[in-house]
Amino acid sequence: MNKYTLTIFMICLTLLLVAAAQPALGSDWAQFQNDKNNSGVTADTAPIEEEDLANRSVDINAALDAAPVTGDGKVYEVAASGDVSAYYLNNWTLAWKNEEIQGTGGFELSTPAYNDGTLYVALSRGNASTHTETHALYTCNGSVKWSNTSLGTYQTNTPITYSNDRIFFGTANVDTISTTNAGDYYCFDASTGQFIWKRPSETSSGYYWAGAAVAGNYVIYGDDAGHVVSVEWNNVTDGVVWKQDEINVSGLYGVSGKIRSSICYSEEEGRIYFATRSGSHTCYVGFNATTGNFVPDDKDYNNIGYTSTPAVYNGRVYVGAGGWAQGAKLYCLNADTLDQIWVYTGSTGGIQGSPAISTYYDNGDGEVYIYFTNNGPSGSLYCLRDETGQTSADLQWTFTPDDATYTLQGPAISGGSAFFGNDNGYLYEVYTA
């Protein structure tokens, strides 16, 4: 360890010890949809009463298309410029801003991941697609812990999934926003940034919004050809990972569609849930987390979806749908049949971000609060209430910012607040006054 690295380590250690002495701010929303299963579920509180709503915002000066995450007493956001910003949760002041790893593209879609004082960031220079890099930043001050700049020119448009001191993410060679013709999935050592394995797509397609879920010893992810694979993440020979199982959406369900959502693994249901873009389907198939095999006899689908990753809780599936010119539709489906229980339609602009669910108020009646955004010219944050036996949507409140615009990402929930950003470059916190 050289002198500079030792100095950075001691500074970060000191700040972490100080942070540990502070009152708890709630659970971290540490990666896309909160955890390695992409569950979208937290037991943290979140604002529920309209009359008590308060909000604050900061202008990051570049569009925000990746979802925020929290950890180490801060909220983190990656801007379209590639800048990474961190704001303190307790006073909403800037903790740090890293501009040295920024890119030159038009957007950044990869949601970062936080773990134990480190933030993992994948940049691809947006639609310029000139160079792809992955970085680890110390969350105490935003300095670079390690960088891996050997990924070529494919875009990193999937979230980073953290698990077992590994990070997993996919890339795509993008012809247009609707078409990919190649891609790779990667696994890096989270501590060092060392390459562990790369698995090229076998279907001549790539990975766009198609984040991985980790269940036991297996990583599960889908691609633009409608295939889902299960690989044994730690069974690697010469940089090649073992593929355990695979399903084809077309063959399994008789429908087609690019998988433009992350995989949500529900341990409660013993299934994976996902959504497709073309064809607009929400699907599930059984998954054995012990063997890594899919259970094709346990399957169903509904012809709604798009790019929203489903969230599953208490026998119900919550998933967003709709295109830019359509109303924002949030569906509640039966987790066993995918039959519609209810649907809520908001303002113009489909729900392309994924719903976040607070279970804090569930005392056995299944009471939950669902938070989601819509990708329209008046992009807003919505809160719905649901419980066991409920057959219609119950709108609690809608927050439409003064600087409202298209909101591609979904919210994060942490410590009683909901966080989201929009294309005008504003990061918002909505909380209870």
C-alpha positions as CSV (number, residue, x, y, z in Angstrom):
1,M,0.0,0.0,0.0
2,N,1.6,3.3,-1.1
3,K,1.6,6.5,0.9
4,Y,-1.3,8.0,-1.1
5,T,-3.5,5.0,-0.9
6,L,-2.8,4.7,2.9
7,T,-3.8,8.4,3.3
8,I,-7.1,7.9,1.5
9,F,-7.7,4.7,3.5
10,M,-7.2,6.5,6.8
11,I,-9.4,9.4,5.8
12,C,-12.2,7.1,4.8
13,L,-11.8,5.0,7.9
14,T,-12.1,8.1,10.1
15,L,-15.2,9.3,8.3
16,L,-16.8,5.8,8.5
17,L,-16.1,5.7,12.3
18,V,-17.7,9.2,12.6
19,A,-20.7,8.1,10.5
20,A,-21.1,4.9,12.6
21,A,-21.5,7.1,15.8
22,Q,-24.4,9.0,14.2
23,P,-28.1,8.0,14.6
24,A,-29.3,5.4,12.1
25,L,-30.9,7.0,9.1
26,G,-32.7,3.9,8.0
27,S,-31.8,1.0,5.7
28,D,-29.7,1.6,2.6
29,W,-31.3,1.3,-0.9
30,A,-27.9,0.1,-2.0
31,Q,-28.5,-0.9,-5.6
32,F,-31.1,-1.1,-8.3
33,Q,-34.4,-2.3,-6.8
34,N,-32.7,-2.4,-3.4
35,D,-31.0,-5.7,-3.4
36,K,-29.3,-8.6,-5.3
37,N,-32.8,-10.1,-6.0
38,N,-34.0,-6.8,-7.5
39,S,-37.0,-7.2,-5.1
40,G,-38.0,-3.5,-5.1
41,V,-39.1,-4.1,-1.5
42,T,-38.0,-2.4,1.8
43,A,-39.2,-2.4,5.4
44,D,-38.2,1.3,5.7
45,T,-40.8,4.0,6.2
46,A,-41.8,6.3,3.4
47,P,-44.1,9.3,3.1
48,I,-47.8,8.3,3.0
49,E,-49.9,11.3,4.0
50,E,-50.4,14.0,1.4
51,E,-51.0,16.8,3.9
52,D,-47.6,16.1,5.5
53,L,-45.5,16.0,2.3
54,A,-42.4,18.1,2.0
55,N,-39.7,18.1,-0.6
56,R,-36.3,19.5,-1.5
57,S,-34.2,19.3,-4.6
58,V,-30.7,19.9,-6.0
59,D,-29.7,20.8,-9.6
60,I,-27.0,18.5,-10.8
61,N,-26.9,20.3,-14.2
62,A,-27.2,17.2,-16.4
63,A,-30.0,14.7,-17.1
64,L,-30.5,11.9,-14.6
65,D,-31.6,8.6,-16.2
66,A,-30.1,6.2,-13.8
67,A,-31.9,5.5,-10.5
68,P,-30.4,6.9,-7.2
69,V,-29.0,4.6,-4.5
70,T,-28.1,5.3,-0.8
71,G,-25.5,4.2,1.6
72,D,-22.9,5.6,4.1
73,G,-25.4,8.4,5.0
74,K,-25.6,9.7,1.5
75,V,-27.6,9.5,-1.7
76,Y,-25.7,9.0,-5.0
77,E,-26.6,9.8,-8.6
78,V,-24.9,9.3,-11.9
79,A,-25.6,12.1,-14.4
80,A,-25.7,11.9,-18.2
81,S,-22.3,13.6,-18.3
82,G,-20.8,10.8,-16.3
83,D,-20.4,13.0,-13.2
84,V,-21.1,11.2,-9.9
85,S,-22.6,13.2,-7.1
86,A,-23.1,12.4,-3.4
87,Y,-25.4,14.4,-1.0
88,Y,-25.7,13.9,2.7
89,L,-29.1,12.5,3.7
90,N,-29.3,14.5,6.9
91,N,-28.8,18.0,5.5
92,W,-29.0,17.7,1.7
93,T,-25.6,19.3,1.2
94,L,-23.1,18.2,-1.4
95,A,-20.6,15.6,0.1
96,W,-18.6,15.4,-3.1
97,K,-18.7,15.3,-6.9
98,N,-16.4,13.2,-9.0
99,E,-15.9,14.8,-12.5
100,E,-12.7,13.0,-13.5
101,I,-14.4,9.8,-14.7
102,Q,-17.1,11.7,-16.7
103,G,-17.8,10.8,-20.3
104,T,-18.8,12.6,-23.5
105,G,-22.0,10.8,-24.5
106,G,-25.7,11.7,-24.3
107,F,-26.9,9.6,-21.4
108,E,-25.9,7.1,-18.7
109,L,-28.4,4.3,-17.9
110,S,-26.5,2.1,-15.5
111,T,-27.7,2.4,-11.9
112,P,-24.6,2.2,-9.5
113,A,-24.3,-0.1,-6.5
114,Y,-23.1,0.6,-3.0
115,N,-21.4,-1.7,-0.5
116,D,-19.3,-1.0,2.6
117,G,-17.9,2.4,1.8
118,T,-17.6,1.8,-2.0
119,L,-19.8,2.9,-4.9
120,Y,-19.5,0.9,-8.2
121,V,-20.2,2.9,-11.4
122,A,-20.4,1.7,-15.0
123,L,-20.0,4.4,-17.7
124,S,-20.4,4.0,-21.5
125,R,-20.5,7.6,-22.8
126,G,-24.1,7.2,-23.7
127,N,-25.1,7.1,-27.4
128,A,-21.6,8.1,-28.4
129,S,-20.5,4.6,-27.3
130,T,-16.8,5.5,-27.7
131,H,-15.4,3.9,-24.6
132,T,-16.8,1.8,-21.7
133,E,-15.3,1.9,-18.2
134,T,-16.2,0.6,-14.7
135,H,-15.0,2.4,-11.5
136,A,-15.1,1.9,-7.8
137,L,-15.2,5.2,-5.7
138,Y,-14.6,5.7,-2.0
139,T,-17.9,7.0,-0.7
140,C,-16.1,9.1,2.0
141,N,-14.7,11.5,-0.6
142,G,-15.5,10.3,-4.1
143,S,-11.9,9.4,-5.0
144,V,-11.2,6.5,-7.3
145,K,-10.4,3.2,-5.6
146,W,-9.9,1.3,-8.9
147,S,-10.9,1.6,-12.5
148,N,-11.2,-1.0,-15.3
149,T,-11.1,0.6,-18.7
150,S,-10.7,-2.5,-20.8
151,L,-14.3,-3.1,-21.8
152,G,-14.3,-1.8,-25.4
153,T,-17.0,0.3,-27.0
154,Y,-20.3,-1.5,-26.1
155,Q,-22.7,0.4,-23.9
156,T,-23.3,-0.5,-20.2
157,N,-27.0,0.0,-20.1
158,T,-27.8,-2.4,-17.3
159,P,-27.7,-1.8,-13.5
160,I,-24.7,-3.1,-11.6
161,T,-25.6,-6.0,-9.3
162,Y,-23.4,-6.5,-6.2
163,S,-23.2,-9.8,-4.3
164,N,-20.5,-11.9,-2.6
165,D,-17.7,-9.3,-3.3
166,R,-18.5,-9.5,-7.0
167,I,-20.2,-7.0,-9.4
168,F,-22.2,-8.2,-12.4
169,F,-23.4,-6.1,-15.4
170,G,-24.1,-6.4,-19.1
171,T,-23.2,-4.5,-22.2
172,A,-24.8,-4.0,-25.7
173,N,-23.7,-3.0,-29.1
174,V,-26.6,-0.7,-29.9
175,D,-27.8,-0.1,-33.4
176,T,-30.8,2.0,-32.4
177,I,-32.7,2.3,-29.1
178,S,-34.8,-0.6,-30.3
179,T,-32.0,-3.0,-31.6
180,T,-28.9,-4.5,-30.2
181,N,-26.7,-7.0,-32.2
182,A,-24.2,-8.2,-29.6
183,G,-23.3,-8.0,-26.0
184,D,-21.4,-9.5,-23.1
185,Y,-22.1,-10.1,-19.4
186,Y,-19.3,-9.5,-16.9
187,C,-18.2,-10.4,-13.4
188,F,-15.5,-8.4,-11.7
189,D,-13.8,-8.7,-8.3
190,A,-15.5,-5.9,-6.3
191,S,-12.4,-5.3,-4.1
192,T,-9.8,-5.0,-6.9
193,G,-11.7,-4.5,-10.2
194,Q,-10.0,-7.6,-11.6
195,F,-11.8,-9.3,-14.4
196,I,-13.2,-12.7,-13.4
197,W,-15.3,-13.7,-16.4
198,K,-17.0,-12.5,-19.5
199,R,-19.8,-14.3,-21.2
200,P,-20.6,-13.2,-24.7
201,S,-24.3,-13.4,-25.8
202,E,-25.1,-16.6,-27.7
203,T,-28.1,-15.1,-29.5
204,S,-26.5,-12.2,-31.4
205,S,-28.2,-9.7,-29.2
206,G,-27.2,-7.6,-26.2
207,Y,-28.3,-6.5,-22.7
208,Y,-30.3,-3.3,-22.4
209,W,-31.8,-2.6,-19.0
210,A,-31.5,-6.3,-18.4
211,G,-30.0,-6.4,-14.9
212,A,-29.0,-9.6,-13.2
213,A,-30.5,-11.2,-10.1
214,V,-28.4,-13.4,-7.8
215,A,-30.0,-16.4,-6.2
216,G,-27.8,-18.7,-4.2
217,N,-24.8,-19.6,-6.4
218,Y,-26.4,-18.5,-9.6
219,V,-26.7,-15.3,-11.6
220,I,-29.8,-14.9,-13.8
221,Y,-30.3,-12.4,-16.6
222,G,-32.1,-12.0,-19.9
223,D,-31.3,-10.6,-23.3
224,D,-32.7,-8.8,-26.3
225,A,-33.5,-12.1,-28.1
226,G,-35.8,-13.2,-25.3
227,H,-33.5,-15.7,-23.7
228,V,-32.9,-16.0,-19.9
229,V,-29.8,-17.8,-18.7
230,S,-28.6,-19.1,-15.3
231,V,-24.9,-19.2,-14.7
232,E,-23.0,-20.5,-11.7
233,W,-21.1,-17.3,-10.9
234,N,-18.2,-18.9,-9.0
235,N,-17.7,-21.9,-11.4
236,V,-15.1,-20.3,-13.7
237,T,-12.3,-21.9,-15.9
238,D,-9.9,-19.6,-17.7
239,G,-12.4,-16.7,-17.6
240,V,-15.3,-18.8,-18.8
241,V,-18.3,-19.2,-16.5
242,W,-20.5,-22.3,-16.3
243,K,-24.0,-22.0,-17.8
244,Q,-26.4,-24.0,-15.8
245,D,-29.7,-23.5,-17.6
246,E,-31.5,-21.4,-20.3
247,I,-35.1,-20.7,-21.4
248,N,-36.4,-19.1,-24.5
249,V,-39.5,-16.8,-24.1
250,S,-40.7,-17.7,-27.5
251,G,-40.5,-21.4,-27.0
252,L,-41.8,-21.3,-23.4
253,Y,-44.7,-19.0,-23.7
254,G,-45.3,-18.9,-27.5
255,V,-44.7,-15.1,-27.5
256,S,-41.8,-12.9,-28.6
257,G,-40.1,-10.0,-26.9
258,K,-36.9,-8.3,-25.9
259,I,-36.2,-8.7,-22.2
260,R,-35.8,-5.0,-21.3
261,S,-36.2,-5.4,-17.5
262,S,-34.0,-6.8,-14.8
263,I,-34.8,-10.2,-13.4
264,C,-36.7,-10.1,-10.1
265,Y,-36.2,-13.3,-8.1
266,S,-38.9,-13.9,-5.5
267,E,-37.7,-16.4,-2.9
268,E,-41.3,-16.4,-1.5
269,E,-42.8,-17.6,-4.8
270,G,-39.7,-19.6,-5.9
271,R,-39.9,-17.9,-9.3
272,I,-38.3,-15.2,-11.4
273,Y,-40.4,-12.4,-12.8
274,F,-39.5,-10.1,-15.8
275,A,-41.0,-7.9,-18.5
276,T,-40.4,-7.7,-22.3
277,R,-40.4,-4.6,-24.4
278,S,-41.7,-5.8,-27.8
279,G,-44.9,-7.7,-27.2
280,S,-45.2,-6.1,-23.8
281,H,-45.4,-9.1,-21.6
282,T,-45.0,-9.7,-17.9
283,C,-43.8,-13.3,-17.3
284,Y,-42.7,-15.7,-14.6
285,V,-41.1,-19.1,-14.5
286,G,-40.1,-21.3,-11.6
287,F,-36.5,-21.3,-10.5
288,N,-34.7,-23.7,-8.2
289,A,-32.0,-21.6,-6.4
290,T,-30.3,-24.8,-5.1
291,T,-29.7,-26.4,-8.6
292,G,-29.8,-23.3,-10.7
293,N,-32.4,-24.8,-13.0
294,F,-35.6,-23.2,-14.3
295,V,-38.9,-25.0,-13.7
296,P,-40.7,-24.7,-17.0
297,D,-43.9,-26.4,-15.9
298,D,-44.4,-23.5,-13.5
299,K,-44.9,-20.6,-15.9
300,D,-47.4,-17.9,-17.0
301,Y,-47.5,-14.5,-18.7
302,N,-49.8,-11.5,-19.2
303,N,-49.6,-9.2,-22.2
304,I,-48.6,-6.1,-20.3
305,G,-45.0,-5.0,-19.5
306,Y,-42.5,-2.9,-21.4
307,T,-39.3,-2.1,-19.4
308,S,-40.4,-1.9,-15.8
309,T,-38.9,-4.6,-13.5
310,P,-41.7,-6.3,-11.5
311,A,-41.8,-6.1,-7.7
312,V,-43.4,-9.0,-5.9
313,Y,-44.8,-9.1,-2.4
314,N,-47.5,-11.0,-0.5
315,G,-48.8,-12.9,-3.5
316,R,-49.0,-9.7,-5.7
317,V,-46.9,-8.4,-8.6
318,Y,-46.6,-4.7,-9.2
319,V,-45.3,-3.6,-12.6
320,G,-45.4,-0.5,-14.7
321,A,-46.3,-0.3,-18.4
322,G,-47.0,2.2,-21.2
323,G,-45.1,4.1,-23.9
324,W,-44.3,7.8,-24.0
325,A,-47.6,8.8,-25.6
326,Q,-49.7,6.6,-23.3
327,G,-51.0,6.9,-19.8
328,A,-48.8,5.7,-17.0
329,K,-50.2,2.4,-16.0
330,L,-49.3,0.6,-12.7
331,Y,-50.6,-2.9,-12.6
332,C,-51.3,-5.2,-9.6
333,L,-51.4,-8.8,-10.7
334,N,-51.9,-12.1,-9.0
335,A,-48.5,-13.7,-8.4
336,D,-49.7,-17.2,-9.4
337,T,-51.8,-16.4,-12.4
338,L,-50.7,-12.9,-13.5
339,D,-54.4,-12.1,-13.8
340,Q,-55.1,-8.4,-13.3
341,I,-56.3,-7.4,-9.8
342,W,-56.3,-3.7,-10.5
343,V,-54.7,-1.0,-12.6
344,Y,-54.0,2.6,-12.0
345,T,-53.6,5.1,-14.9
346,G,-51.7,8.3,-14.3
347,S,-50.8,11.2,-16.6
348,T,-49.2,10.9,-20.1
349,G,-45.9,9.0,-20.2
350,G,-45.4,5.3,-19.6
351,I,-43.8,3.8,-16.4
352,Q,-40.4,2.8,-17.5
353,G,-38.9,3.0,-14.1
354,S,-39.6,0.3,-11.6
355,P,-41.9,0.5,-8.6
356,A,-40.6,0.6,-5.0
357,I,-42.6,-0.9,-2.2
358,S,-42.6,0.0,1.5
359,T,-43.9,-2.8,3.8
360,Y,-43.3,-0.8,7.0
361,Y,-47.0,-0.6,7.8
362,D,-47.9,-4.2,7.1
363,N,-49.1,-5.6,10.5
364,G,-50.5,-8.8,8.9
365,D,-53.1,-7.2,6.6
366,G,-50.7,-6.9,3.7
367,E,-50.7,-3.1,3.8
368,V,-48.1,-1.7,1.4
369,Y,-47.3,1.6,-0.3
370,I,-46.1,1.6,-3.9
371,Y,-44.0,4.4,-5.3
372,F,-43.3,5.0,-9.0
373,T,-42.6,7.7,-11.6
374,N,-43.8,8.3,-15.1
375,N,-41.7,9.1,-18.2
376,G,-43.8,12.0,-19.6
377,P,-43.6,15.8,-20.0
378,S,-45.0,16.2,-16.5
379,G,-43.0,13.4,-14.9
380,S,-44.3,12.9,-11.3
381,L,-43.8,10.6,-8.3
382,Y,-46.9,8.6,-7.3
383,C,-47.8,6.8,-4.1
384,L,-50.5,4.1,-4.0
385,R,-51.8,2.1,-1.1
386,D,-52.7,-1.6,-1.4
387,E,-53.5,-4.5,1.0
388,T,-54.7,-8.1,0.9
389,G,-58.1,-8.3,-0.8
390,Q,-58.1,-4.9,-2.3
391,T,-59.5,-4.8,-5.8
392,S,-58.9,-1.2,-6.9
393,A,-56.0,1.3,-6.8
394,D,-55.9,3.7,-3.8
395,L,-54.1,6.8,-4.7
396,Q,-52.5,8.5,-1.7
397,W,-50.7,11.4,-3.4
398,T,-49.0,12.7,-6.5
399,F,-45.9,14.9,-6.4
400,T,-45.3,16.9,-9.6
401,P,-42.1,19.1,-9.3
402,D,-42.0,22.7,-10.5
403,D,-39.3,21.5,-12.9
404,A,-41.2,18.4,-14.0
405,T,-40.1,16.7,-17.2
406,Y,-39.4,13.2,-18.4
407,T,-38.5,10.8,-15.6
408,L,-37.0,7.6,-16.9
409,Q,-35.8,6.2,-13.6
410,G,-37.8,4.9,-10.7
411,P,-37.5,6.0,-7.0
412,A,-35.3,4.8,-4.2
413,I,-36.7,4.6,-0.6
414,S,-34.5,5.1,2.4
415,G,-35.0,6.5,6.0
416,G,-38.5,7.7,5.4
417,S,-37.8,9.5,2.1
418,A,-38.3,8.7,-1.6
419,F,-35.6,9.9,-4.0
420,F,-35.8,10.3,-7.8
421,G,-34.3,12.5,-10.6
422,N,-35.4,13.7,-14.0
423,D,-34.1,14.9,-17.4
424,N,-33.9,18.5,-16.2
425,G,-31.1,17.4,-13.9
426,Y,-32.9,17.7,-10.6
427,L,-32.6,15.2,-7.8
428,Y,-35.6,15.2,-5.5
429,E,-36.2,14.0,-2.0
430,V,-39.9,13.7,-0.9
431,Y,-40.4,13.1,2.8
432,T,-42.8,13.7,5.7
433,A,-42.5,17.2,7.2
